[in-house]
Structure formats: C-alpha cells, structure tokens
Amino acid sequence: MGVAAPNGVGLDNFEYAIRVGKSGIRFQEKLKELKFSCQIAGAPEIPEEMLSGYFTPLQLRGLNSSGIVYGVIAGLDAWKDAGLTREEKESADWDSGIIFGTGLSGADKFREAINLIDEGKTRRLGSTSVLQTMASGISAYLSGMLGSGNQVTTNSSACSTGTEAILMAYDRIKSGKAKRILAGSCGDSGPYIWGGFDAMRILPHKYNDNPTEASRPMSASASGFVPGSGAGALVLEDMESAEARGATIYAEVLGGHINSGGQVGDGTMTAPNSEAVKRCIKKALEEADVQPQEIDGINGHLTATTMDSTEIQNWSDALGRKGEGFPLINSLKGMTGHCLSAAGSIECVATVLQLKKDFFFGNVNSADLHPDIEKVVSREKIPVETQEVILKTIAKASFGFGDVNAVVVFRKI
C-alpha cells in the first residue's frame, strides 16, 4: 500500500497520524486571498526534495498537477511495498495492470493552458499539457514508470472513485484476466477544485481560525465537510501469486458491490437514495459471502454533513443491527477532511492498516454525537480515542455525487 494524505505521506507517517488523531486540515492563505467563505482544507505536504525520488528531471519540468504528484507517490510506494520492482524491461509486464481513478486532473494546468491559448501563445503550452490534463494522465504516468502490460485505465465516480477502483481490480483478478492490479485514486488540491463546493455553501466557514476542529463527522455541531486531496494505492493480487513470491499480505478482499440510486426517490445529484445504499451494503455482504453479524467494524463515508445520520440509519437497516449490537464505526474525515475522488482509496488504506495492526482509530471531533445517531448506535461503538482491538472483518463504504455507491469488504489474514 501507499498513501499521500493530508495528515501523513507514507504508510508509517499515516499510521501514526490516524492512531493519535493527528489532523491534516490547515488554513490556506490562497483561499483567503480569493475570498472563499471556507478558508481551510486538507492537502498533503510534499517537500521539493521528495519529488526527485519519484520523478525524473524531465518529468518534473512543467509538471503542474498536484493529483498526479500525489498519485505517483502513493502508487510507486505501494508497488515497492508489495516487493515489486521498477526495473527497465524489454517487454511489458502482461500480468500487471493499473486502475487508478481521479475526479479532475491538472486543474492548474488547465488554467495555465487556457490563459496561453487566449493570449495566442499555444506553442508555449509544452509537450506535457495533454498528459497532465487528460483524466487518464495518472494511470498513464504510472504505467510508463512500471511497464504495466495488462489493463491500464482511469475510473471516475466522484467520491466513490477509489473504492470503485479496488472493486474493479478485484473483479478483473477474480476473472483470471490479471494477476495483480495497482488500484487507487487521487485528487488535485487548490481553489479551482474546491471553489465549486464553496459556492454551494456546504463547507464550514466558522472554523477558519481553528482548522483542526472543523471536520466533525457524526457530530451534533457538524456544519459541512472540509475539502481535501491526496492519493491512496493498494496492490491487489491473486492469492496464489502473492504467496508464491513471498509477498507481505495485509488483508483479503472478500468482495463488494457497486450501484447507483438513479437519483430517484430520496436520491438526488448530491444526496444518496437510501434504498440503493442499503441494497449496496446487502449485496456487498452477499457477494463477499459474509453474514451481517460477521462485520466487526465499519469505515463509513460520513462526511460531517446532515447525511451522516441517514447513513448510520441505512447501515443499521441493512445489517439488522443497532444499539450495542451495532459494529464499531469510524470516519477518517475528522482528520483529513473529505478528499473527494481520493477519499475512498485513502480510507481503504486506513481500513486495511487497522486489520493488519490490530487497532481501530478514534473519531476526531465526534464527542458531541448527533442525537439522531445516538438513537441508533450505542456511544461506545463510536470511539473518540483509538482502541487496540483485533477485528476480523471490516466493511468500507463510499457514496458519491451522482447518487453512486461502492462497498468493499476486507478480512484479516
């Protein structure tokens, strides 16, 4: 696995951050200059000297896509962590593919390109403007670095993108069409990504002087999600292949499900259809061959909006569990904000780390639990502090704009 999250770049840094509840949400001076209402966000901190370990000088020349930077760091780290090499090869690696999603690639590069074109300076765009702004730029970058000869593609399904990529990889490997897939997602940072959400007035604007307390999943005082960015990556591999080469195995993907609510009923472009969410959860368990009582923990979507209570009720209905019988549940977004297209993959890395390392991270800023949630789930099932506990099976969910849903089930090895 690999990760470039607002609160930690690299697995060790990220694991430490989620164990201690470290926030990566910071004041953004640029947002203040541009008169955003919400002037805080979560973005990975990437020192300039770090970049030379991932990119050649030629690749860095004119590179102006933060999402590609985050994705390459997470992706190459995951490949290395899997015990795989980046050596020059005479032919492509036909057994290995890449499914790496994004929402929008190269927003800053787009702006630069538009200005140059409008000024009649098209020739100054440079030779990498297309690569940086096409949606599949991230998978193309990674493929060129790794020599992947299997399917190389980019998916895009709003906030469910990362979790969807993992399930797409799972399906391809299960069907025998690939031995391993580098799966994940990334998202750009900056005002041109976050501006639309600020215009929708769904971001908190009263925490500009206190950024770390702004993202409050499941809280009675939640006032909107904090925008974020970054990347997460996981190498999925056929069990037989992984064991044969002595790979470190973090967890097993048991299965999952992807669906859409069709924006009917209570579903809209921005709100999930509860019937579809519950169906997605039930189908995920069915396809994973897991009973509802076997779910020890849930890493929810839980964005710190009014929909948190609805999500908890949907989980309760789908699993047929409530009160003290409800699984442990947590949300990463209290520490990272909502990383949009990168959220699912970063949160899947966090979920798998919990299975491998026997802990369940606490819910930052959720001490004042929403009363509608307290009616469904016992307080102790939503821990504020990290617990050292052995969990066997965790369900991870992502729900996105467009009324799209993805749920994956991981099991401890």
Sine and cosine of phi, psi and omega as CSV:
sin_phi,cos_phi,sin_psi,cos_psi,sin_omega,cos_omega
0.00,0.00,0.35,-0.94,0.08,-1.00
-0.52,-0.85,0.44,-0.90,-0.05,-1.00
-0.42,-0.91,0.64,-0.77,0.18,-0.98
-0.79,-0.61,1.00,-0.03,-0.09,-1.00
-0.94,-0.34,0.34,-0.94,0.03,-1.00
-0.84,0.55,-0.51,0.86,-0.04,-1.00
-0.97,-0.25,0.18,0.98,0.06,-1.00
0.12,-0.99,0.78,-0.63,0.06,-1.00
-0.96,-0.29,0.83,-0.56,-0.10,-1.00
0.99,-0.13,0.56,-0.83,-0.10,-0.99
-0.86,0.52,-0.71,0.70,-0.06,-1.00
-0.89,0.45,-0.73,0.68,0.01,-1.00
-0.89,0.45,-0.64,0.76,-0.02,-1.00
-0.93,0.37,-0.69,0.72,0.02,-1.00
-0.87,0.49,-0.70,0.71,0.04,-1.00
-0.85,0.52,-0.70,0.71,-0.06,-1.00
-0.88,0.47,-0.70,0.71,-0.06,-1.00
-0.97,0.26,-0.43,0.90,0.06,-1.00
-0.93,0.38,-0.67,0.75,-0.10,-1.00
-0.99,-0.10,-0.04,1.00,0.01,-1.00
0.97,0.23,0.52,0.85,-0.02,-1.00
-0.96,0.27,0.76,-0.66,0.00,-1.00
-1.00,-0.03,0.54,-0.84,0.10,-0.99
-0.92,-0.40,0.28,0.96,-0.02,-1.00
-1.00,-0.01,0.81,-0.58,-0.12,-0.99
-0.70,-0.71,0.37,-0.93,0.12,-0.99
-0.92,0.39,0.68,-0.73,-0.02,-1.00
-0.90,-0.44,0.96,-0.29,-0.07,-1.00
-0.84,0.54,-0.59,0.81,-0.03,-1.00
-0.89,0.46,-0.60,0.80,0.01,-1.00
-0.93,0.38,-0.56,0.83,0.07,-1.00
-0.92,0.40,-0.70,0.72,0.00,-1.00
-0.86,0.51,-0.57,0.82,-0.04,-1.00
-1.00,-0.01,0.13,0.99,0.10,-0.99
0.90,0.45,0.60,0.80,0.15,-0.99
-0.93,0.38,0.53,-0.85,0.13,-0.99
-0.94,0.33,-0.73,0.68,0.07,-1.00
-1.00,-0.07,0.90,-0.44,-0.10,-1.00
-0.94,-0.35,0.42,0.91,0.01,-1.00
-0.80,-0.60,0.40,-0.92,0.01,-1.00
-0.22,-0.98,0.22,-0.98,0.09,-1.00
-0.94,-0.35,0.84,-0.54,0.03,-1.00
-0.60,-0.80,0.67,-0.74,0.03,-1.00
-0.87,0.49,0.58,-0.82,0.08,-1.00
-0.99,-0.13,0.93,-0.38,-0.06,-1.00
-0.91,-0.42,0.97,-0.25,0.03,-1.00
-0.90,0.44,0.53,-0.85,-0.01,-1.00
-0.83,0.55,-0.62,0.78,-0.04,-1.00
-0.92,0.38,-0.37,0.93,0.02,-1.00
-0.94,0.35,-0.54,0.84,-0.12,-0.99
-0.88,0.47,-0.54,0.84,-0.05,-1.00
-0.92,0.39,-0.28,0.96,0.04,-1.00
-0.99,0.14,-0.15,0.99,-0.06,-1.00
-0.84,-0.55,-0.44,0.90,-0.08,-1.00
-0.81,-0.58,0.53,-0.85,0.14,-0.99
-0.98,0.19,0.32,-0.95,0.06,-1.00
-0.83,0.56,-0.58,0.81,0.02,-1.00
-0.92,0.40,-0.66,0.75,0.02,-1.00
-0.91,0.41,-0.59,0.81,-0.03,-1.00
-0.96,0.28,-0.35,0.94,-0.05,-1.00
-0.91,0.41,0.92,-0.39,0.03,-1.00
0.98,0.19,0.10,0.99,0.00,-1.00
-0.94,0.35,0.87,-0.49,-0.07,-1.00
-0.67,-0.74,0.76,0.65,0.05,-1.00
-0.68,-0.74,0.97,-0.23,-0.05,-1.00
-0.89,0.45,-0.56,0.83,0.00,-1.00
-0.89,0.46,-0.68,0.74,0.05,-1.00
-0.90,0.44,-0.65,0.76,0.04,-1.00
-0.86,0.51,-0.77,0.64,0.00,-1.00
-0.88,0.48,-0.69,0.73,-0.05,-1.00
-0.91,0.41,-0.65,0.76,0.02,-1.00
-0.91,0.41,-0.68,0.74,0.02,-1.00
-0.87,0.48,-0.76,0.65,0.00,-1.00
-0.91,0.43,-0.68,0.73,-0.05,-1.00
-0.91,0.41,-0.73,0.69,0.00,-1.00
-0.93,0.37,-0.59,0.81,0.07,-1.00
-0.88,0.47,-0.66,0.75,0.01,-1.00
-0.90,0.44,-0.68,0.73,0.00,-1.00
-0.87,0.49,-0.70,0.71,0.03,-1.00
-0.91,0.40,-0.66,0.75,0.00,-1.00
-0.90,0.45,-0.46,0.89,0.03,-1.00
-0.99,0.17,-0.02,1.00,0.00,-1.00
0.98,0.19,0.35,0.94,0.00,-1.00
-0.98,-0.20,0.40,-0.92,-0.12,-0.99
-0.96,-0.30,0.24,-0.97,0.05,-1.00
-0.89,-0.45,0.45,0.89,-0.08,-1.00
-0.93,0.37,0.47,-0.88,0.08,-1.00
-0.90,0.43,0.71,-0.71,-0.03,-1.00
-0.80,-0.60,0.49,-0.87,0.02,-1.00
-0.97,0.26,-0.45,0.89,0.04,-1.00
-0.72,-0.70,0.27,-0.96,-0.02,-1.00
-0.94,0.35,0.38,-0.93,0.07,-1.00
-1.00,0.07,1.00,-0.06,-0.13,-0.99
-0.92,0.39,-0.32,0.95,-0.04,-1.00
-1.00,0.04,-0.22,0.98,-0.13,-0.99
-0.90,-0.43,0.72,-0.69,0.01,-1.00
-0.79,-0.61,0.00,-1.00,-0.01,-1.00
-0.67,-0.75,0.81,-0.59,0.18,-0.98
-0.81,-0.59,0.98,-0.18,-0.15,-0.99
-0.76,-0.65,0.92,-0.39,-0.13,-0.99
-1.00,-0.03,0.22,-0.97,0.09,-1.00
-0.35,-0.94,0.22,-0.98,0.06,-1.00
-0.99,-0.10,-0.85,0.53,0.03,-1.00
-0.59,-0.81,0.77,-0.64,-0.04,-1.00
-0.97,-0.25,0.70,-0.71,0.16,-0.99
0.92,0.39,0.70,0.71,0.00,-1.00
-0.86,0.51,-0.66,0.75,0.03,-1.00
-0.92,0.40,-0.61,0.79,0.03,-1.00
-0.92,0.40,-0.62,0.78,0.08,-1.00
-0.85,0.53,-0.74,0.68,-0.04,-1.00
-0.88,0.48,-0.70,0.72,0.03,-1.00
-0.87,0.50,-0.69,0.72,-0.03,-1.00
-0.91,0.41,-0.68,0.73,-0.01,-1.00
-0.87,0.48,-0.68,0.73,0.01,-1.00
-0.89,0.46,-0.69,0.72,-0.01,-1.00
-0.91,0.41,-0.65,0.76,0.01,-1.00
-0.91,0.42,-0.70,0.72,0.00,-1.00
-0.90,0.44,-0.45,0.90,0.01,-1.00
-1.00,0.02,0.05,1.00,-0.01,-1.00
0.96,0.27,0.44,0.90,-0.05,-1.00
-0.90,-0.44,0.70,0.71,-0.07,-1.00
-0.83,0.55,-0.59,0.80,-0.06,-1.00
-0.91,0.42,-0.26,0.96,-0.01,-1.00
-1.00,0.00,0.08,1.00,-0.02,-1.00
-0.90,0.44,-0.52,0.85,-0.05,-1.00
1.00,-0.01,0.29,-0.96,-0.11,-0.99
-0.99,0.13,-0.13,0.99,-0.06,-1.00
-0.94,-0.34,0.13,0.99,-0.06,-1.00
-0.90,0.43,-0.63,0.78,0.02,-1.00
-0.92,0.39,-0.73,0.69,-0.02,-1.00
-0.87,0.50,-0.60,0.80,-0.05,-1.00
-0.98,0.20,-0.38,0.92,-0.09,-1.00
-0.96,-0.29,-0.22,0.98,0.07,-1.00
-0.96,0.26,0.56,-0.83,-0.08,-1.00
-0.83,0.56,-0.61,0.79,-0.05,-1.00
-1.00,0.06,0.26,0.96,0.01,-1.00
-0.84,0.54,-0.64,0.77,-0.04,-1.00
-0.92,0.39,-0.70,0.72,0.01,-1.00
-0.94,0.35,-0.54,0.84,0.05,-1.00
-0.92,0.40,-0.69,0.72,0.05,-1.00
-0.85,0.53,-0.77,0.63,-0.05,-1.00
-0.90,0.43,-0.64,0.77,0.01,-1.00
-0.88,0.47,-0.68,0.73,0.02,-1.00
-0.90,0.44,-0.51,0.86,0.01,-1.00
-0.99,0.16,-0.49,0.87,-0.11,-0.99
-0.95,-0.31,-0.20,0.98,0.00,-1.00
0.93,0.36,0.57,0.82,-0.06,-1.00
-0.95,0.32,0.76,-0.65,-0.05,-1.00
-0.93,-0.36,-0.05,1.00,0.05,-1.00
-1.00,0.01,-0.32,-0.95,0.00,-1.00
-0.86,0.51,0.76,-0.65,0.08,-1.00
-0.80,-0.59,0.92,-0.40,-0.09,-1.00
-0.45,-0.89,0.19,-0.98,0.05,-1.00
-0.80,-0.60,0.79,-0.61,0.08,-1.00
-0.97,-0.23,0.32,-0.95,0.00,-1.00
-0.48,-0.88,0.94,-0.34,0.02,-1.00
-0.63,-0.77,0.80,0.60,0.03,-1.00
0.79,0.61,-0.74,-0.67,-0.12,-0.99
-0.96,0.27,-0.19,0.98,0.03,-1.00
-1.00,-0.07,0.08,1.00,-0.12,-0.99
-0.82,0.58,-0.77,0.64,-0.08,-1.00
-0.91,0.42,-0.69,0.72,0.02,-1.00
-0.93,0.38,-0.61,0.79,0.06,-1.00
-0.88,0.47,-0.66,0.75,0.00,-1.00
-0.87,0.50,-0.64,0.77,0.01,-1.00
-0.91,0.41,-0.65,0.76,0.01,-1.00
-0.95,0.32,-0.55,0.84,0.09,-1.00
-0.90,0.43,-0.66,0.75,0.04,-1.00
-0.91,0.42,-0.69,0.72,0.04,-1.00
-0.83,0.56,-0.73,0.68,-0.02,-1.00
-0.89,0.46,-0.66,0.75,-0.04,-1.00
-0.92,0.39,-0.66,0.75,0.02,-1.00
-0.93,0.36,-0.68,0.73,-0.01,-1.00
-0.88,0.48,-0.54,0.84,-0.01,-1.00
-0.98,0.19,-0.08,1.00,0.02,-1.00
0.99,0.10,0.20,0.98,-0.05,-1.00
-1.00,0.02,-0.15,0.99,0.05,-1.00
-0.43,-0.90,0.44,-0.90,0.09,-1.00
-1.00,-0.01,-0.58,0.82,-0.02,-1.00
-0.49,-0.87,0.50,-0.87,0.01,-1.00
-0.68,-0.74,0.74,-0.67,0.19,-0.98
-0.99,0.11,0.94,-0.35,-0.08,-1.00
-0.90,-0.44,0.60,-0.80,0.04,-1.00
0.13,-0.99,-0.31,-0.95,0.01,-1.00
-0.31,-0.95,0.31,-0.95,0.02,-1.00
-0.59,-0.81,0.24,-0.97,0.04,-1.00
-0.50,-0.87,0.67,-0.74,0.05,-1.00
-0.92,0.39,0.34,-0.94,0.12,-0.99
-0.91,-0.42,0.23,-0.97,0.11,-0.99
0.89,-0.46,0.20,-0.98,-0.11,-0.99
-0.89,0.46,-0.47,0.88,-0.05,-1.00
-0.98,0.21,-0.24,0.97,0.12,-0.99
-1.00,-0.03,-0.68,0.73,-0.14,-0.99
-1.00,0.03,-0.27,0.96,-0.11,-0.99
-0.86,0.51,-0.65,0.76,-0.02,-1.00
-0.88,0.47,-0.59,0.80,0.01,-1.00
-0.95,0.32,-0.58,0.81,0.06,-1.00
-0.91,0.42,-0.61,0.80,0.02,-1.00
-0.92,0.40,-0.49,0.87,0.02,-1.00
-0.97,0.23,-0.18,0.98,0.00,-1.00
0.87,0.49,0.66,0.76,0.05,-1.00
-0.92,-0.39,0.17,0.99,0.04,-1.00
-0.96,-0.27,0.55,-0.84,0.00,-1.00
-0.94,0.34,0.70,-0.72,-0.06,-1.00
-0.87,-0.49,0.04,1.00,-0.04,-1.00
-0.98,-0.21,0.15,0.99,-0.07,-1.00
-0.87,-0.49,0.36,0.93,-0.03,-1.00
-0.88,0.47,-0.45,0.89,0.03,-1.00
-1.00,-0.09,-0.04,1.00,-0.04,-1.00
-0.57,-0.82,0.91,0.42,-0.18,-0.98
-0.85,0.52,-0.62,0.79,-0.14,-0.99
-0.93,0.36,-0.27,0.96,0.00,-1.00
-0.98,-0.18,0.08,1.00,-0.15,-0.99
-0.97,0.23,-0.63,0.78,-0.05,-1.00
-1.00,0.02,0.91,-0.42,-0.20,-0.98
-0.75,-0.66,0.93,0.38,-0.01,-1.00
-0.85,0.53,0.68,-0.73,0.07,-1.00
0.91,0.42,0.19,0.98,-0.05,-1.00
-1.00,-0.02,0.54,-0.84,0.08,-1.00
-0.92,0.40,-0.40,0.92,-0.03,-1.00
-0.98,-0.21,0.24,0.97,0.05,-1.00
-0.89,0.46,0.65,-0.76,-0.04,-1.00
-0.72,-0.70,0.41,0.91,0.03,-1.00
0.81,-0.59,0.29,-0.96,-0.04,-1.00
-1.00,0.04,0.49,-0.87,0.08,-1.00
-1.00,-0.06,0.79,-0.62,-0.02,-1.00
-0.94,0.34,0.52,-0.85,0.00,-1.00
-0.57,-0.82,-0.03,-1.00,-0.02,-1.00
-0.36,-0.93,0.10,-1.00,0.01,-1.00
0.62,-0.78,-0.44,-0.90,0.01,-1.00
-0.30,-0.95,0.51,-0.86,0.13,-0.99
-0.71,-0.70,0.50,-0.87,-0.03,-1.00
-0.55,-0.84,0.63,-0.78,0.06,-1.00
-0.71,-0.71,0.69,-0.73,0.13,-0.99
-1.00,-0.02,0.91,-0.42,0.09,-1.00
-0.99,-0.10,0.66,-0.75,-0.08,-1.00
-0.53,-0.85,0.55,-0.83,0.13,-0.99
-0.83,0.56,0.74,-0.67,-0.09,-1.00
-0.82,0.58,-0.69,0.72,-0.03,-1.00
-0.88,0.47,-0.67,0.75,0.01,-1.00
-0.92,0.40,-0.69,0.72,-0.01,-1.00
-0.89,0.45,-0.69,0.72,0.00,-1.00
-0.92,0.38,-0.60,0.80,-0.04,-1.00
-0.90,0.44,-0.54,0.84,-0.01,-1.00
-0.98,-0.19,0.15,0.99,0.08,-1.00
0.94,0.35,0.55,0.83,-0.03,-1.00
-0.95,0.30,0.50,-0.87,0.16,-0.99
-0.95,0.30,0.83,-0.56,-0.03,-1.00
-0.96,-0.29,0.88,-0.47,-0.04,-1.00
-0.99,0.17,-0.65,0.76,-0.08,-1.00
-0.19,-0.98,0.15,-0.99,0.06,-1.00
-0.94,-0.34,0.69,-0.72,0.16,-0.99
-1.00,0.07,0.91,-0.40,-0.03,-1.00
-0.99,0.12,-0.44,0.90,-0.03,-1.00
0.54,-0.84,-0.17,-0.99,-0.02,-1.00
0.11,-0.99,-0.17,-0.99,-0.05,-1.00
-0.47,-0.88,0.52,-0.85,0.05,-1.00
-0.79,-0.61,0.72,-0.69,0.10,-0.99
-0.43,-0.90,-0.07,-1.00,0.04,-1.00
-0.68,-0.73,0.53,-0.85,0.06,-1.00
-1.00,0.09,-0.09,1.00,0.05,-1.00
0.94,0.34,0.12,0.99,-0.03,-1.00
0.81,0.59,0.64,0.77,0.09,-1.00
-0.88,-0.48,0.14,-0.99,-0.04,-1.00
0.88,0.48,-0.80,-0.60,0.04,-1.00
-1.00,0.00,0.11,0.99,0.03,-1.00
-1.00,0.08,0.66,-0.75,0.05,-1.00
-0.69,-0.72,-0.08,-1.00,0.07,-1.00
-0.85,0.53,-0.54,0.84,-0.09,-1.00
-0.90,-0.43,-0.08,1.00,-0.01,-1.00
-0.79,-0.61,0.67,-0.74,-0.07,-1.00
-0.97,0.24,0.55,-0.83,0.15,-0.99
-0.97,0.23,0.92,-0.38,-0.10,-1.00
-0.86,0.51,-0.58,0.82,0.03,-1.00
-0.88,0.48,-0.66,0.75,0.01,-1.00
-0.93,0.36,-0.64,0.77,0.02,-1.00
-0.87,0.49,-0.75,0.67,0.00,-1.00
-0.90,0.44,-0.62,0.79,0.04,-1.00
-0.91,0.42,-0.64,0.77,0.00,-1.00
-0.89,0.45,-0.69,0.72,0.02,-1.00
-0.89,0.46,-0.74,0.67,-0.03,-1.00
-0.89,0.45,-0.69,0.73,0.00,-1.00
-0.92,0.40,-0.58,0.81,0.03,-1.00
-0.88,0.48,-0.71,0.71,0.02,-1.00
-0.91,0.41,-0.64,0.77,0.00,-1.00
-0.89,0.45,-0.71,0.70,-0.02,-1.00
-0.95,0.31,-0.42,0.91,0.06,-1.00
-1.00,0.05,-0.10,0.99,-0.04,-1.00
0.85,0.52,0.75,0.66,-0.02,-1.00
-0.82,-0.57,0.68,-0.73,0.07,-1.00
-1.00,0.08,0.49,-0.87,-0.01,-1.00
-0.80,0.60,-0.60,0.80,-0.02,-1.00
-0.94,0.33,-0.25,0.97,0.00,-1.00
-0.99,0.13,-0.21,0.98,0.01,-1.00
-0.97,0.25,0.92,-0.38,-0.01,-1.00
-1.00,0.06,-0.50,0.87,-0.05,-1.00
-0.50,-0.86,0.39,-0.92,0.05,-1.00
-0.77,-0.63,0.76,-0.65,0.25,-0.97
-0.97,-0.25,0.96,-0.27,-0.15,-0.99
-0.99,0.11,0.10,-0.99,0.11,-0.99
-0.97,0.23,-0.83,0.56,0.28,-0.96
0.59,0.81,1.00,0.07,-0.17,-0.98
-0.99,-0.14,0.01,1.00,-0.07,-1.00
0.98,0.21,0.65,0.76,0.09,-1.00
-0.82,-0.57,-0.05,-1.00,0.01,-1.00
-0.92,0.40,-0.24,0.97,-0.02,-1.00
-0.99,0.16,-0.14,0.99,-0.01,-1.00
-0.86,0.51,-0.70,0.72,-0.01,-1.00
-0.89,0.45,-0.64,0.77,0.03,-1.00
-0.90,0.43,-0.67,0.75,0.02,-1.00
-0.88,0.47,-0.69,0.73,0.01,-1.00
-0.88,0.48,-0.68,0.73,0.02,-1.00
-0.90,0.44,-0.62,0.78,0.03,-1.00
-0.90,0.44,-0.67,0.75,0.06,-1.00
-0.88,0.48,-0.70,0.71,-0.02,-1.00
-0.88,0.47,-0.70,0.71,0.00,-1.00
-0.91,0.41,-0.68,0.73,-0.06,-1.00
-0.93,0.38,-0.61,0.79,-0.04,-1.00
-1.00,0.01,-0.29,0.96,-0.09,-1.00
0.92,0.39,0.57,0.82,-0.05,-1.00
-0.72,-0.70,0.62,-0.78,0.03,-1.00
-0.43,-0.90,0.08,-1.00,0.02,-1.00
0.84,0.54,-0.74,-0.67,0.00,-1.00
-0.95,0.31,-0.27,0.96,0.02,-1.00
-1.00,0.06,-0.04,1.00,0.02,-1.00
-0.97,0.25,0.57,-0.82,0.04,-1.00
-0.92,0.39,0.27,-0.96,0.21,-0.98
-0.87,0.49,0.59,-0.80,0.00,-1.00
-0.63,-0.78,0.63,-0.78,0.06,-1.00
-0.56,-0.83,0.26,-0.97,0.04,-1.00
-0.74,-0.68,0.74,-0.67,0.02,-1.00
-0.97,0.23,-0.32,0.95,-0.22,-0.98
-0.93,0.38,-0.28,0.96,0.10,-0.99
-0.91,0.42,-0.38,0.92,-0.01,-1.00
-0.97,-0.23,-0.46,0.89,-0.12,-0.99
-0.90,-0.43,-0.23,0.97,-0.25,-0.97
0.97,0.26,-0.12,-0.99,0.00,-1.00
-1.00,-0.10,0.95,-0.32,-0.09,-1.00
-0.99,0.12,0.30,0.95,0.17,-0.99
0.82,0.58,-0.86,-0.52,-0.06,-1.00
-0.91,0.42,-0.34,0.94,0.03,-1.00
-1.00,0.00,-0.17,0.98,-0.14,-0.99
-0.86,0.51,-0.76,0.65,-0.09,-1.00
-0.86,0.51,-0.69,0.72,-0.05,-1.00
-0.95,0.32,-0.66,0.75,0.05,-1.00
-0.88,0.48,-0.67,0.74,-0.03,-1.00
-0.95,0.31,-0.48,0.88,0.11,-0.99
-0.93,0.37,-0.62,0.78,0.09,-1.00
-0.87,0.49,-0.71,0.71,0.02,-1.00
-0.88,0.47,-0.64,0.76,-0.01,-1.00
-0.89,0.45,-0.72,0.69,-0.04,-1.00
-0.93,0.36,-0.60,0.80,0.07,-1.00
-0.85,0.52,-0.63,0.78,0.00,-1.00
-0.90,0.44,-0.65,0.76,0.03,-1.00
-0.91,0.41,-0.70,0.72,-0.07,-1.00
-0.95,0.33,-0.62,0.78,-0.14,-0.99
-0.97,-0.23,0.07,1.00,0.11,-0.99
0.86,0.50,0.84,0.54,0.13,-0.99
-0.50,-0.87,0.25,-0.97,0.05,-1.00
-0.71,-0.71,0.93,-0.36,-0.14,-0.99
-0.95,0.32,0.47,-0.88,-0.07,-1.00
-0.98,0.20,0.34,-0.94,0.01,-1.00
-1.00,-0.03,0.98,-0.21,-0.04,-1.00
-0.93,0.38,0.70,-0.71,0.06,-1.00
0.92,0.38,0.44,0.90,-0.01,-1.00
-0.91,-0.42,0.32,0.95,-0.06,-1.00
-0.88,0.47,-0.59,0.81,0.03,-1.00
-1.00,-0.05,0.97,0.25,-0.09,-1.00
-0.86,0.51,0.64,-0.77,0.02,-1.00
-0.88,0.47,0.72,-0.69,-0.05,-1.00
-0.85,0.52,-0.54,0.84,0.02,-1.00
-0.93,0.38,-0.48,0.88,0.04,-1.00
-0.98,0.21,-0.62,0.79,0.03,-1.00
-0.88,0.47,-0.43,0.90,0.03,-1.00
-0.95,0.32,-0.34,0.94,-0.11,-0.99
-0.96,-0.29,-0.61,0.79,-0.14,-0.99
-0.82,-0.57,0.69,-0.73,0.08,-1.00
-0.92,0.40,0.61,-0.79,-0.05,-1.00
-0.79,0.61,-0.64,0.77,-0.07,-1.00
-0.93,0.36,-0.24,0.97,0.03,-1.00
-0.99,0.11,-0.09,1.00,0.03,-1.00
-0.83,-0.55,0.95,0.32,-0.12,-0.99
-0.90,0.43,0.61,-0.80,0.07,-1.00
-1.00,0.06,-0.58,0.82,0.02,-1.00
-0.97,-0.23,0.44,-0.90,0.03,-1.00
-0.90,0.43,0.68,-0.73,0.03,-1.00
-0.93,-0.36,0.68,-0.74,0.14,-0.99
-1.00,0.06,0.95,-0.31,-0.12,-0.99
-0.45,-0.89,0.59,-0.81,0.03,-1.00
-1.00,-0.06,0.90,-0.44,0.06,-1.00
-0.93,-0.37,0.62,-0.79,-0.03,-1.00
-0.99,-0.13,-0.62,0.79,-0.10,-0.99
-0.67,-0.74,0.81,-0.59,0.01,-1.00
-0.80,-0.60,0.71,-0.70,0.11,-0.99
-0.99,-0.15,0.71,-0.70,0.03,-1.00
-0.88,-0.48,0.77,-0.63,-0.05,-1.00
-0.85,-0.53,0.55,-0.84,0.14,-0.99
-0.67,-0.75,0.74,-0.67,0.01,-1.00
-0.81,-0.59,0.71,-0.71,-0.16,-0.99
-0.78,-0.63,0.28,-0.96,0.13,-0.99
-0.79,0.61,0.61,-0.79,-0.10,-0.99
1.00,-0.09,0.03,1.00,0.04,-1.00
0.91,0.42,0.72,0.69,0.00,-1.00
-0.92,-0.39,0.56,-0.83,-0.12,-0.99
-0.71,-0.71,0.53,-0.85,0.09,-1.00
-0.52,-0.85,0.73,-0.68,0.05,-1.00
-0.73,-0.69,0.79,-0.62,0.04,-1.00
-0.85,-0.53,0.56,-0.83,-0.02,-1.00
-0.90,-0.44,0.84,-0.55,0.04,-1.00
-0.95,-0.32,0.55,-0.84,0.06,-1.00
-0.77,-0.63,0.60,-0.80,0.02,-1.00
-0.92,0.38,0.65,-0.76,0.04,-1.00
-1.00,-0.02,0.00,0.00,0.00,0.00
